[in-house]
Amino acid sequence: MGLYFYGKNNSTEEYFLGGRRFKGWVIGLSLVGTSISSITFLAYPGDAFKTAWLRFLPNLMLPVAVFIAARYFLPFLRGNNSTTAYEYLEFRFGPSIRVYGAVTFIIAQIVRVSLILYLVSLVLQEITGFDATTCILIGGIIVAVYTIIGGIAAVIWTDVIQTVVLLFGGIVCLIVVTSLLPGGINQILEVATADGKLAFAELVNGSLVPVDWDFSLHSKTASMMLIIGLISWLTEYSGNQNTVQRFCASKSIGEARKAMLICVLVSLPTWAFFMFLGTALYVFFQVFPAVEANEILQGSRKAEEILPFFIIHYLPSGLVGLVIAAALAAAMSSLDSSINAISTVSISDIYRRHMHRDAEDSHYLKVARLVACLAGLSMILGAIYLTNTETTTLQDTATILTSLLAGGLLSIYCIGFFSNRGDARHILFGIAGTMIFTAWTILSARSILPESLSFPFDLYYTGLIGNVIMFILAFGLSFVLLDKKTGVV
């Protein structure tokens, strides 16, 4: 597909947006493939295996976020034939805010793709016996090459196929688990219920403790996890280029809304399915104990290793290749999207806008492919770095990293969408305050600051609090400092 679409990519419009001619069902399945990565295929089962279903809660807010985004955000984001999510920020607040949004996205995506590539390397290690670095190089180079060659069209169409393969591979795993268990699906439900594995619970000192439904910043509660989910998904559907680029590539605003609906209808059951697969694996290894599974439960091995271990050692040999293909598809469908999006943002929001404004379109196309190469290289180096880190579960880590790098972006968009107040000065003041807050949480989390200065809240809430700080500072300052555009206080 990369080679097929290479000949059609004769302009940046084709390379970044595929000529804006995609139908809703194609974009919808592509969105599913982008959001359902190896974090879904490996980290969700790993998290459910080791803990319970607490981290599934934020996903339940996806329909609410999509309704708001489809109704209110989409007309702004598709306006004036936009290519990126950050063009609106310049239109509303000025070029400096557009650059901030673009740079924040690029940094967050490099972290994300590094994490995803690391996860898929776990599977490749189980299959091949190669060392981690070799597996990362194999996976990273293959994905980078077809993305660089084929552009967004190759990304979207491969995402559609990869989504189907991913779902089929997961179904095969669950069928094998239930067929090997004496009591089948009923045994999974009985044991999981008795052990609290289907509850919204957190692992505390080796025991699952159901969370409360109150509102607290000091611990994870169900209500707060739902709020985190809403903030996260609204950010995804306003300031994430991976998603907004799909909207811009859609044939019309109606097709874009259709894509959003399809994404919701497919994604939610898929996330629930892979969480349940992790629960089923927990029951399976209670009935058929394995040293490796016990080490994961005790924390001496990473939770994300459980599904690759099951695939290699318990699946019939004829099915292993199919399920491995599903694991690889899960990674590829996210990696290719992010590489292309990083290239799009780098060229449209930074290079063409501020560094080299009047070149031929063919020049920008060449630079776009070069940037995609650099993004692929950064992804590979980041994944290699992650092989030497220690984490509880990588789903947990991904959520924290997303919170730390969000930077109050949602509040900036909401001020723009729903008010006429504020200019670049107000937003930059809010950004500065949010960055100071974020730096404080990072330093506290690393125990660099004295205990008296440590943060009095769970790190999961960093993104939520950051957005509140951004809104209060930026919107509040607009009542004090004269607005340059409107001339009012």
VOGU-3710 file (C-alpha; in Angstrom, 3 decimals, decimal comma):
1> mglyfygknn> 0,000/0,000/0,000  2,882/2,331/0,718  4,217/1,776/-2,786  0,738/2,017/-4,331  -0,016/5,403/-2,806  3,510/6,733/-3,348  2,726/7,580/-6,980  -0,412/9,493/-5,966  1,373/11,707/-3,431  2,283/14,543/-5,787
11> steeyflggr> 1,397/17,320/-3,316  1,277/17,990/0,409  -2,538/18,055/0,138  -2,434/14,410/-0,982  0,344/13,394/1,412  -1,299/14,933/4,482  -5,039/14,639/3,688  -5,513/12,257/0,751  -7,280/14,968/-1,243  -10,020/15,303/1,421
21> rfkgwvigls> -12,128/12,576/-0,205  -12,486/9,835/2,430  -15,892/8,493/3,431  -17,069/8,273/7,031  -16,838/4,496/7,466  -13,203/4,459/6,304  -12,238/7,336/8,604  -14,215/5,761/11,464  -12,370/2,448/11,290  -9,106/4,324/10,865
31> lvgtsissit> -9,850/6,265/14,068  -10,475/2,948/15,828  -7,162/1,612/14,594  -5,367/4,748/15,750  -6,887/4,752/19,253  -6,719/0,969/19,707  -2,982/0,431/19,760  -0,744/-2,140/21,383  -1,652/-0,289/24,580  -5,086/-1,838/24,032
41> flaypgdafk> -3,826/-5,210/22,823  -1,157/-5,705/25,493  -1,552/-3,145/28,294  -5,324/-3,477/28,776  -5,178/-7,268/29,256  -2,082/-6,795/31,425  -3,805/-4,220/33,599  -6,967/-6,332/34,022  -4,850/-9,418/34,727  -2,873/-7,745/37,503
51> tawlrflpnl> -5,522/-5,386/38,895  -9,184/-4,909/37,926  -11,307/-2,661/35,684  -10,685/0,754/37,233  -8,807/2,133/34,241  -11,611/1,183/31,896  -13,803/3,866/33,484  -12,388/6,859/31,570  -13,370/5,187/28,287  -17,053/5,348/29,235
61> mlpvavfiaa> -16,942/9,104/28,681  -16,029/8,730/24,996  -19,681/8,980/23,781  -20,206/12,180/25,783  -17,005/13,722/24,454  -17,817/12,727/20,865  -21,288/14,287/21,107  -19,802/17,578/22,334  -17,016/17,514/19,748  -19,308/16,657/16,836
71> ryflpflrgn> -21,786/19,373/17,794  -19,480/22,216/18,839  -15,813/21,538/17,980  -15,987/20,131/14,470  -17,176/23,292/12,623  -14,237/25,266/14,036  -11,634/22,568/13,366  -12,683/22,000/9,734  -13,011/25,692/8,948  -11,049/27,334/6,120
81> nsttayeyle> -9,861/23,974/4,730  -7,643/23,403/7,750  -4,871/20,823/7,700  -4,001/20,712/11,399  -5,722/21,171/14,729  -3,531/24,151/15,549  -4,421/26,435/12,669  -7,516/27,400/14,636  -5,311/28,493/17,542  -3,556/31,022/15,319
91> frfgpsirvy> -6,843/32,256/13,894  -8,199/32,792/17,404  -5,133/33,706/19,485  -2,155/34,261/17,206  0,878/32,395/15,829  2,666/31,874/19,157  -0,219/29,792/20,529  -0,310/27,737/17,338  3,377/26,910/17,779  2,765/25,950/21,411
101> gavtfiiaqi> 0,012/23,536/20,420  2,135/22,031/17,660  5,243/21,555/19,812  3,210/20,048/22,660  1,664/17,564/20,245  5,010/16,549/18,739  6,566/15,880/22,151  3,544/13,910/23,386  3,434/11,792/20,233  7,113/10,891/20,384
111> vrvslilylv> 6,555/9,634/23,936  3,449/7,733/22,853  4,943/5,996/19,814  8,047/5,062/21,788  5,833/3,380/24,368  3,795/1,545/21,735  6,852/0,325/19,839  8,360/-0,900/23,103  5,204/-2,898/23,812  5,198/-4,609/20,452
121> slvlqeitgf> 8,880/-5,464/20,877  7,846/-7,634/23,827  5,831/-9,792/21,444  8,645/-9,979/18,909  11,073/-11,020/21,640  8,801/-13,894/22,653  8,566/-15,123/19,051  12,083/-14,695/17,790  14,277/-14,794/20,867  16,079/-11,712/19,554
131> dattciligg> 17,188/-9,029/21,990  14,968/-6,023/22,660  16,940/-3,571/20,513  16,805/-5,825/17,454  13,039/-6,281/17,823  12,522/-2,537/18,160  14,570/-1,906/15,027  12,594/-4,498/13,028  9,199/-3,139/14,037  10,134/0,522/13,889
141> iivavytiig> 11,831/0,477/10,494  9,024/-1,447/8,769  6,313/0,901/10,036  8,341/4,035/9,326  9,129/2,997/5,733  5,567/2,428/4,496  4,344/5,539/6,329  7,055/7,750/4,849  6,423/6,372/1,368  2,623/6,205/1,316
151> giaaviwtdv> 1,444/9,229/3,306  -1,978/9,525/4,933  -3,758/7,346/2,359  -1,495/4,393/3,163  -1,951/5,108/6,869  -5,763/5,181/6,713  -6,242/2,109/4,529  -3,713/0,009/6,428  -5,414/1,119/9,661  -8,728/-0,279/8,406
161> iqtvvllfgg> -7,197/-3,684/7,672  -5,140/-3,694/10,851  -8,241/-2,964/12,951  -9,989/-6,044/11,553  -6,915/-8,240/12,118  -6,514/-6,899/15,649  -10,093/-7,720/16,625  -9,925/-11,178/15,091  -6,689/-11,974/16,928  -8,172/-10,998/20,274
171> ivclivvtsl> -11,272/-13,121/19,656  -9,076/-16,131/18,863  -7,245/-15,728/22,203  -10,485/-15,613/24,200  -11,910/-18,631/22,378  -8,796/-20,650/23,234  -8,922/-19,563/26,902  -12,572/-20,545/27,304  -12,084/-23,848/25,480  -9,191/-24,863/27,762
181> lpgginqile> -10,963/-23,919/30,994  -13,154/-26,762/32,345  -16,018/-24,400/33,144  -15,644/-22,140/30,121  -17,036/-18,614/30,222  -19,104/-19,317/33,367  -15,957/-20,247/35,272  -14,320/-16,985/34,214  -17,273/-14,973/35,497  -17,531/-16,910/38,779
191> vatadgklaf> -13,846/-16,812/39,711  -13,365/-13,219/38,558  -16,401/-12,040/40,520  -15,306/-13,898/43,651  -11,795/-12,417/43,455  -12,987/-8,876/42,685  -11,380/-8,834/39,232  -14,452/-7,358/37,518  -14,800/-4,508/40,005  -13,661/-0,917/39,746
201> aelvngslvp> -10,831/-1,512/42,203  -7,232/-0,496/42,774  -4,328/-2,684/43,845  -3,192/-1,573/47,318  -0,448/-3,514/49,097  -1,173/-6,601/47,046  -4,962/-6,552/47,566  -7,762/-5,218/45,381  -9,667/-2,435/47,103  -12,910/-1,147/45,483
211> vdwdfslhsk> -12,761/2,588/44,870  -15,286/5,070/46,207  -17,633/7,163/44,086  -16,907/10,441/45,845  -14,908/13,381/44,520  -11,353/13,465/45,820  -7,971/14,606/44,559  -6,086/12,433/47,030  -6,981/9,002/45,651  -8,440/7,378/42,562
221> tasmmliigl> -12,234/7,356/42,748  -14,750/6,226/40,144  -16,267/9,685/39,764  -12,882/11,326/39,298  -11,828/8,698/36,761  -14,923/9,551/34,712  -14,020/13,242/34,847  -10,469/12,407/33,767  -11,941/10,432/30,876  -14,100/13,340/29,741
231> iswlteysgn> -11,169/15,768/29,847  -8,924/13,289/28,047  -11,393/12,563/25,229  -12,338/16,210/24,758  -8,622/16,962/24,418  -8,321/14,090/21,943  -11,145/15,465/19,791  -10,011/19,088/19,886  -6,209/19,234/20,084  -4,911/15,850/18,896
241> qntvqrfcas> -3,711/16,007/15,304  -4,100/12,222/14,883  -7,851/12,688/15,258  -8,369/16,146/13,767  -6,389/15,229/10,657  -8,962/12,489/10,000  -11,754/15,048/10,289  -10,009/17,290/7,788  -9,453/14,350/5,410  -13,164/13,471/5,432
251> ksigearkam> -15,270/14,270/2,396  -17,632/16,516/4,365  -18,565/17,501/7,901  -21,361/14,933/7,753  -18,911/12,164/6,873  -16,651/13,315/9,705  -19,535/13,015/12,182  -20,372/9,582/10,811  -16,743/8,585/11,388  -16,944/9,741/15,013
261> licvlvslpt> -20,070/7,653/15,593  -18,487/4,546/14,074  -15,417/5,056/16,240  -17,536/5,103/19,406  -19,611/2,063/18,421  -16,502/-0,026/17,688  -13,999/1,286/20,243  -15,984/0,882/23,468  -16,829/-2,829/22,966  -13,259/-3,449/21,829
271> waffmflgta> -11,723/-1,889/24,953  -14,142/-3,856/27,152  -13,277/-7,034/25,267  -9,534/-6,689/25,829  -10,053/-5,874/29,496  -12,166/-9,022/29,776  -9,445/-10,992/27,999  -7,044/-9,968/30,772  -9,572/-11,093/33,375  -9,968/-14,409/31,551
281> lyvffqvfpa> -6,190/-14,881/31,577  -6,180/-14,328/35,340  -8,702/-17,133/35,792  -6,840/-19,336/33,322  -3,590/-19,096/35,284  -5,422/-19,743/38,535  -6,489/-23,086/37,049  -3,202/-23,736/35,171  -0,503/-22,052/37,298  2,688/-20,798/35,668
291> veaneilqgs> 5,751/-19,279/37,282  5,767/-16,368/34,842  2,135/-15,488/35,534  2,754/-15,566/39,275  5,772/-13,293/38,891  3,594/-10,777/37,048  1,010/-10,808/39,836  3,777/-10,292/42,393  5,255/-7,411/40,402  8,643/-8,875/39,505
301> rkaeeilpff> 7,685/-8,972/35,809  5,765/-6,409/33,777  2,032/-6,980/33,418  2,161/-6,435/29,649  4,076/-9,695/29,238  1,084/-11,878/30,119  -0,621/-11,952/26,714  2,588/-12,605/24,719  3,428/-15,393/27,189  0,004/-16,969/26,695
311> iihylpsglv> 0,186/-16,633/22,909  3,549/-18,354/22,610  3,018/-21,137/25,132  -0,687/-21,977/25,003  -2,060/-21,194/21,553  -2,094/-23,993/18,964  0,846/-23,563/16,610  -1,374/-22,849/13,619  -2,930/-19,838/15,363  0,182/-18,223/16,822
321> glviaaalaa> 1,095/-16,420/13,603  -2,410/-14,986/13,237  -2,477/-13,591/16,774  1,068/-12,241/16,449  -0,096/-10,463/13,287  -2,903/-8,942/15,368  -0,418/-7,687/17,961  1,738/-6,162/15,246  -1,335/-4,630/13,583  -2,270/-3,031/16,895
331> amssldssin> 1,061/-1,246/17,018  1,305/-0,372/13,350  -2,111/1,283/13,222  -1,040/3,790/15,871  2,590/4,251/14,943  1,904/5,111/11,311  -0,766/7,647/12,250  1,495/9,448/14,694  4,491/9,540/12,341  2,366/11,064/9,585
341> aistvsisdi> 0,726/13,509/12,013  4,100/14,648/13,381  5,238/15,321/9,813  2,023/17,211/9,005  2,231/19,441/12,083  5,956/20,090/11,683  5,532/21,267/8,094  2,169/23,062/8,270  2,444/24,731/11,671  6,162/25,368/11,992
351> yrrhmhrdae> 8,296/24,960/8,855  5,996/26,405/6,158  4,464/28,959/8,516  7,603/30,346/10,183  10,814/29,008/8,647  10,452/28,736/4,854  7,259/30,425/3,700  7,404/30,786/-0,088  8,874/27,560/-1,432  7,331/25,263/-4,051
361> dshylkvarl> 4,932/22,627/-2,765  7,330/19,920/-3,969  9,907/21,259/-1,523  7,496/20,918/1,406  6,652/17,379/0,300  10,336/16,407/0,404  10,828/17,988/3,816  7,667/16,245/5,070  9,181/12,867/4,228  12,437/13,886/5,918
371> vaclaglsmi> 10,553/14,877/9,081  8,721/11,538/9,000  12,141/9,831/8,892  13,261/11,809/11,938  10,020/10,951/13,763  10,606/7,266/13,059  14,170/7,539/14,366  13,004/9,302/17,552  10,396/6,573/18,067  13,032/3,843/17,832
381> lgaiyltnte> 15,456/5,592/20,206  12,633/6,252/22,695  11,547/2,613/22,670  15,111/1,470/23,303  15,254/3,838/26,275  12,024/2,361/27,698  13,538/-1,123/27,758  15,659/0,060/30,686  12,868/1,643/32,764  10,785/0,185/35,576
391> tttlqdtati> 7,007/0,676/35,639  4,016/-0,891/37,353  1,839/-1,245/34,289  2,458/0,702/31,114  -1,232/1,596/30,836  -0,747/3,406/34,130  2,378/5,113/32,828  0,686/6,177/29,580  -2,160/7,827/31,493  0,253/9,786/33,695
401> ltsllaggll> 2,407/10,877/30,749  -0,683/12,061/28,864  -1,693/14,150/31,873  1,751/15,677/32,248  2,088/16,608/28,563  -1,464/17,856/27,962  -0,485/21,341/29,112  -4,018/22,676/29,593  -4,619/22,498/25,841  -8,325/21,722/26,207
411> siycigffsn> -8,921/24,919/28,168  -7,278/26,961/25,409  -9,630/25,480/22,811  -12,685/25,901/25,040  -11,888/29,578/25,644  -11,635/29,970/21,876  -14,744/27,948/21,012  -17,113/29,313/23,642  -16,032/32,914/24,301  -14,796/36,030/22,562
421> rgdarhilfg> -12,396/36,898/25,353  -8,645/36,460/25,437  -5,649/36,972/23,185  -2,140/35,520/22,983  -0,931/37,372/26,097  -3,686/35,891/28,267  -3,096/32,386/26,918  0,700/32,637/27,298  0,225/33,676/30,913  -1,962/30,604/31,435
431> iagtmiftaw> 0,616/28,396/29,695  3,387/29,704/31,948  1,349/28,983/35,067  0,436/25,516/33,839  4,062/24,712/33,007  5,176/25,771/36,487  2,494/23,523/37,973  3,513/20,608/35,733  7,182/21,036/36,590  6,263/21,022/40,284
441> tilsarsilp> 4,411/17,723/39,956  7,287/16,115/38,033  9,896/17,230/40,566  7,691/16,097/43,439  7,046/12,721/41,823  10,821/12,195/41,518  11,281/13,159/45,207  13,560/16,023/44,197  11,587/18,535/46,245  11,315/18,313/50,052
451> eslsfpfdly> 8,271/16,485/51,362  6,717/19,732/52,596  6,528/20,922/48,965  5,216/17,680/47,444  1,852/17,674/45,662  -1,225/16,843/47,796  -3,083/14,926/45,061  -2,867/11,750/43,005  -0,654/12,175/39,938  -3,526/10,945/37,767
461> ytglignvim> -5,227/14,299/38,262  -2,375/16,396/36,905  -4,042/16,905/33,520  -7,383/17,825/35,085  -5,850/20,328/37,503  -3,617/21,703/34,743  -6,654/22,499/32,595  -8,377/24,204/35,528  -5,270/26,317/36,199  -4,990/27,213/32,525
471> filafglsfv> -8,627/28,321/32,339  -8,535/30,349/35,562  -5,304/32,149/34,662  -5,974/32,802/30,968  -9,688/33,581/31,144  -9,319/35,426/34,436  -6,554/37,668/33,097  -8,784/38,663/30,175  -10,958/40,529/32,706  -7,945/42,477/33,977
481> lldkktgvv> -5,739/43,074/30,940  -7,131/44,885/27,895  -7,927/42,570/24,987  -6,092/43,765/21,860  -8,734/42,466/19,451  -11,924/43,618/21,115  -10,509/46,608/22,980  -12,431/45,643/26,111  -11,452/44,500/29,592
//
